[in-house]
Amino acid sequence: SAYWCPNCLIQSELFGKQAYNELNVVECARDGINSRTKLCIDKKIKGFPTWEISGELFIGVLSLKELSELTGYKLRIK
């Protein structure tokens, strides 16, 4: 993720604040808080948001349904 990325904001809003805080979000922007730019470079991140699931990278905003299918997480809709 990158703090300045509009698509990252959209992605975070799909989760809601509480659920988003449970994710392991890596800040890639050099001037971002707790930046881990070297990790992002090493992983060859080319766009934001990027999801790493089972060692594979997926770029772009993904729906909760898509993320559920990719991770095997059982989506509970209220």
Phi, psi and omega in degrees: 000164174218134186303333184270000187277116180295325179291330177293323177294316177302314181299316181296324180292332176296326180279324191088156188300312184297311181293320180299324179293344178276347181280154174270087183269128179254124178277122182261340181293130182306323183262012179279162178292132181056040182302138176235051185305319181299318177300317180296321177293314180300324180278353180062045178292127185247350181197169183230146349288156172239131177256133171252115182231118181053040177082357180255142181262135177234122184258136174112171178289128178244141177290161177298326177295314179299315179296321177299314180294319182291328184260344184083006178288133179279111181289126177250112182258131178258000000 
